[in-house]
Amino acid sequence: MRQFLLKIFRKENNKEAQNPMKKYLIVGLGNIGAEYANTRHNIGFKVLDYLAAQEDLTFTTQKLGDLATYKLKGRTFILLKPSTYMNLSGKAVQYWLTKEKIPLENLLVITDDLNLPFGSIRVKAKGSDGGHNGLKDIQSTLNTTKYNRFRFGISDAFSKGKQIDYVLGEWSEEENKTMKERLTKSVELIKSFGLAGMSNTMNNFNGK
């Protein structure tokens, strides 16, 4: 009887592993290198690093990025920080979607957004790249605008001609005061995406 139960248990576990609907690819966009670590453009990396720290996860360097795996209530979240630099993010996204057999609707891309006030959240199931080079490359590589994205507001508090310096600049002292709360909310959003679905996540988090 024990052997029979073990066989059933292994069989169910294999089914779970092979069920692509319970696997999610969460991609945080950013640039590799210590000089970019605390910059506004790297908020995607920062959100995933915060989740990893909260859940005691370890990133390992693999093909085209650093990866960590997070399991929650029967779901598997594959956290990806591409090592391709921002402008070539699509290559890493496509590779890991294919390798892990994850459907496009289970992809969530985390990026910074100049058009949103600092710390504000906007989750969308499709849309334009908004001038963001990382999203532009993902759209071009996947050949679609219909993929889930989580935009984290970094505001547009820069003077004319200073956009690049601002985006690649570090967070201000004032921004850092509320960063932990915003990162906590971001982690809740990621969990909601896997457990409650995109529609519920948009309803519960947009504008929060």
C-alpha positions in Angstrom: 0.0 0.0 0.0 2.8 2.4 0.9 4.5 1.8 -2.5 1.2 2.4 -4.3 0.6 5.7 -2.5 4.2 6.8 -3.2 3.6 6.0 -6.9 0.4 8.0 -7.0 2.1 10.9 -5.1 5.0 11.0 -7.6 2.5 10.8 -10.5 0.6 13.8 -9.2 3.8 15.7 -8.7 4.9 15.0 -12.2 1.5 16.3 -13.5 1.9 19.4 -11.4 5.4 20.0 -12.9 4.1 19.5 -16.4 1.1 21.8 -16.0 2.1 25.1 -17.7 -0.9 27.0 -16.4 0.6 26.9 -12.9 4.0 28.3 -13.9 4.7 32.0 -14.2 7.6 34.0 -15.6 8.1 37.2 -13.7 10.7 39.4 -15.4 12.2 42.4 -13.7 13.9 44.8 -16.2 17.2 46.5 -15.5 20.8 46.8 -16.4 23.5 44.5 -14.9 26.5 46.0 -13.0 27.0 47.7 -9.6 26.8 51.2 -11.1 23.1 50.6 -12.1 22.0 48.7 -9.0 20.2 51.6 -7.2 19.1 53.5 -10.3 15.4 54.3 -11.2 15.7 52.3 -14.4 16.5 49.2 -12.4 13.2 49.1 -10.4 12.4 45.7 -12.0 15.6 44.1 -10.5 14.9 45.9 -7.2 11.4 44.4 -6.9 12.6 40.9 -7.6 15.5 41.3 -5.2 13.1 42.4 -2.5 10.8 39.4 -3.1 13.9 37.1 -2.9 15.0 38.6 0.4 11.5 38.3 1.9 11.2 34.7 0.9 14.8 33.6 1.4 15.4 32.9 -2.3 18.8 32.8 -4.1 19.4 33.9 -7.6 21.7 31.8 -9.8 23.4 33.0 -13.0 22.0 31.0 -15.9 21.7 31.6 -19.7 20.7 35.2 -20.4 20.0 36.1 -16.8 19.9 35.5 -13.1 17.0 33.2 -12.0 15.3 32.3 -8.7 12.3 30.0 -8.2 9.5 30.8 -5.8 6.7 28.3 -5.0 3.4 29.4 -3.5 0.2 27.4 -3.1 0.8 25.1 -6.0 2.2 27.8 -8.3 5.7 28.2 -9.5 7.1 31.7 -10.1 10.3 31.9 -12.1 11.9 35.2 -11.3 14.2 36.5 -14.1 16.6 39.4 -14.1 17.9 39.5 -17.7 21.7 39.9 -18.2 21.3 41.2 -21.7 21.1 44.9 -20.7 17.8 46.7 -21.0 17.7 47.2 -24.8 18.0 43.5 -25.5 15.5 42.2 -22.8 13.3 40.3 -25.4 15.9 37.7 -26.1 16.0 36.5 -22.4 12.2 36.7 -22.1 11.6 34.6 -25.2 14.3 32.0 -24.2 12.9 31.4 -20.8 9.2 31.3 -21.9 10.2 28.6 -24.4 12.5 26.7 -22.2 10.0 26.5 -19.3 7.0 26.1 -21.6 5.2 29.0 -20.0 2.2 30.4 -21.9 2.4 34.1 -22.8 -0.6 35.0 -20.6 1.6 33.8 -17.6 4.3 36.4 -18.3 4.6 39.6 -16.2 7.2 42.2 -17.0 8.1 44.8 -14.3 9.4 48.1 -15.6 9.9 51.8 -14.6 7.5 54.4 -16.0 8.3 58.1 -16.3 4.6 59.0 -16.9 3.5 57.8 -13.5 4.0 59.6 -10.1 6.7 58.0 -8.0 5.7 54.7 -6.5 2.3 54.5 -8.3 1.3 51.2 -9.9 -0.3 50.4 -13.2 -0.9 46.8 -14.4 -2.0 46.2 -18.0 -2.6 43.1 -20.1 -1.4 44.9 -23.3 -0.3 48.2 -24.6 2.4 50.1 -26.4 6.1 50.3 -25.3 5.6 53.9 -24.2 9.1 54.7 -25.5 10.7 52.2 -23.1 13.5 50.4 -24.8 13.2 47.3 -22.7 9.5 46.9 -23.6 10.2 47.9 -27.2 12.6 45.0 -27.6 10.3 42.5 -25.9 7.4 43.6 -28.2 9.7 43.2 -31.2 11.0 39.8 -30.2 7.7 38.3 -29.1 5.9 40.0 -32.1 3.0 41.1 -29.9 1.9 43.9 -27.6 -0.4 41.5 -25.7 1.7 40.6 -22.7 1.2 41.6 -19.1 3.2 44.4 -17.7 3.6 46.1 -14.3 4.7 49.7 -14.5 6.2 51.2 -11.4 6.1 55.0 -11.5 9.4 56.9 -11.2 7.8 60.3 -12.1 9.2 62.9 -14.6 10.9 65.3 -12.2 13.7 66.2 -14.5 14.6 69.3 -16.5 14.6 69.4 -20.3 17.4 67.3 -21.8 18.1 65.5 -18.5 15.9 62.4 -19.0 18.8 59.9 -19.4 20.6 61.3 -16.3 17.4 61.1 -14.3 16.4 57.5 -15.3 20.0 56.3 -14.7 20.2 58.4 -11.5 19.8 57.0 -8.0 16.7 57.3 -5.9 16.3 60.5 -3.8 16.3 60.5 0.0 12.6 61.3 -0.1 11.8 58.4 -2.5 13.8 56.0 -0.3 11.7 56.9 2.7 8.6 55.2 1.2 10.5 52.6 -1.0 10.0 49.7 1.4 6.2 50.1 1.5 6.1 50.4 -2.3 8.2 47.3 -2.7 6.0 45.4 -0.3 3.0 46.3 -2.3 4.8 45.2 -5.5 5.5 41.8 -4.0 1.8 41.5 -3.1 0.9 42.3 -6.7 3.2 39.5 -8.1 1.6 37.0 -5.8 -1.9 38.1 -6.8 -1.0 37.8 -10.4 -0.3 34.0 -9.9 -3.1 33.3 -7.4 -5.9 35.6 -8.4 -5.3 36.2 -12.1 -4.6 39.3 -14.1 -8.1 40.8 -14.1 -8.4 40.7 -10.3 -4.9 42.0 -9.9 -5.7 45.0 -12.2 -8.8 45.8 -10.2 -7.1 45.5 -6.8 -3.8 47.2 -7.5 -4.1 49.8 -10.2 -3.7 53.3 -8.7 -2.7 51.9 -5.3 
